[in-house]
Amino acid sequence: MIKKVDHIGIAVRSLEESLPFYTEVLGLKLQGIEEVESEKVKVAFIQIGETKLELLEPTSADSAIAMHIDKRGEGIHHIALGVDSIEARIAEMKEKGINMINDQAKIGAGGALVAFMHPKSTGKVLMELCEKKEKGE
């Protein structure tokens, strides 16, 4: 079952340059910054109500985020949907004809299990399924 919009991923060239807008201008709270080496990104989580903004800075020119920025510029990259039982949701999406980028969940930022749906199956919106442990959800 889809529970909520967990976060909105935003591709940025630089966290250092982008964060002041969110924290100082908008007055939102920075929850933390971490590097996800497997995805070649540095991630900043910003709390906004029950949802988070996830700023994604590439750490390598060959990362998916760097290629996204080169092709489309900075801006919204994906919408993450909080789910129960991600493996069951992946199977459900496949049964409904959704092409998955990830056929199995992988570990993403914050230790969440994640899997992406291909934008060709979702009206050109990159959608992420995201399962988090109860604590820190």
Number of C-alpha atoms within 10 A of each C-alpha: 12 15 10 13 17 23 23 20 23 19 26 25 19 15 17 9 9 13 18 13 11 17 14 10 9 9 11 17 14 16 10 11 17 12 17 18 12 10 16 19 22 20 24 22 22 21 17 14 7 10 16 20 22 26 27 28 25 25 18 15 11 11 15 15 25 23 14 16 17 12 9 12 15 18 15 18 21 18 21 24 20 23 22 16 15 21 18 12 18 23 15 13 15 14 10 9 10 17 18 20 14 15 14 14 17 13 14 17 20 17 12 17 20 24 25 22 21 18 16 12 15 12 9 9 15 19 23 25 26 28 27 19 11 6 5 6 12
